[in-house]
Amino acid sequence: MTHYSLIKMSSLIPLLLIVLTCISVFEVEFAVLEGIRVQTGIRPILIFSDLEGDDKGSGGIKYPTNGVFQPGVFDLLRFEVYVDSDNVYFRVVLKNLGDNPWNGLNGFCLQHVQVYILTTQKITPNTTAPGLNIKIYPGWHFLIVAVGGWSNLYEIEPWPRGSNPALYLSTGELLSEESELFDVYAVPGESAVEVKISRHLLIDVENISNWKFLVVIAGHDGLASRYRIREVYPGEPSEWYFGGGDRSAVESDVQPKAIDILAPTAQDQYKMLSSFDSTKAKPAEVYMVGYELISSREAVNITITHTITVTETRTVTETRRLVNTQTTTVTILNEMNTTITLKVPDYTATKMIGVISVIVTTTLVIMLLRSKYATK
């Protein structure tokens, strides 16, 4: 092999290293996609599940017919509560957040979300549900109204006068409009709306595991004359209005506007939202639900035989590259206290690539040095 050939080969070393690095990076990305999702944020301390497919209000409500109302955009699946040292986060997960055809500033526009909170404080609760035609028991201390948010002149005010998010006290006082202390936004990459509230605005956060909640999903209508909530009418749905309502309830103004609520079962929801009495103009009665802290449930040991550390937040603490995956069954705290299967990263492929890279590079360098000495 000539000196010129060796020099030509040595010029390929950087290219070879780049190729090997790209392969490693590709394998790392593949491992992340196929393996466990690394949880870099805080864990939810409260999780409520709601049955999929019960977005029918009292049982027979049908979506408006316009194409923007995609299947599942009013279907509540889960409600989660997170807490850190500064804020409390309330996440409302839907089957489908849908598009944002009317360009809500918060990343969504179809849904009108209300979250009612009852703390453990001995404060007289409010049982009304503005704009929804329901009565809430045992009542609430805080009301979160999460909507898309607009800057139009006639919508710029906080709900209900405008179409921007609002946080209310049980007295009816506006505690906060959208700000750094109270923020509403769609969660990127997920069909979810999240509300961040500063702990300075709330009370009794230390007892949050004993709070009660009601989550209501309705349709947002920026042109509605009352409460910016989309109407429910009897008969078949129209392009912009829900159908399937009760005629006498609509005439008595007690037709519930809720399309989905947080309830133990679909039948519980249908029963509660059908409990109105149109002859007495009495609204439906809806009951709040509570939950226990996830961290208070019985945890079981995590057994992993690999040389990595898995923390409670499922964060991989080793600094080596993650490639490939292999399935290992571990028992970890979850809603049903059952065994779940996670894919735990394996490092074998990266080690092999690293060894090959070192061998190839070393060999080429030695050959180049030998050639130089041989020509002297």
PyMOL commands that set and color helices and strands:
alter all, ss='L'
color gray80, all
select helices_A, chain A and resi 3-10+13-34+199-201+205-210+247-251+266-273+294-296+348-375
alter helices_A, ss='H'
color red, helices_A
select strands_A, chain A and resi 46-49+76-83+87-94+111-118+126-128+134-140+142-146+166-169+174-177+182-186+192-198+212-219+232-234+242-245+260-261+284-287+289-290+323-331+339-346
alter strands_A, ss='S'
color yellow, strands_A
deselect
rebuild
show_as cartoon
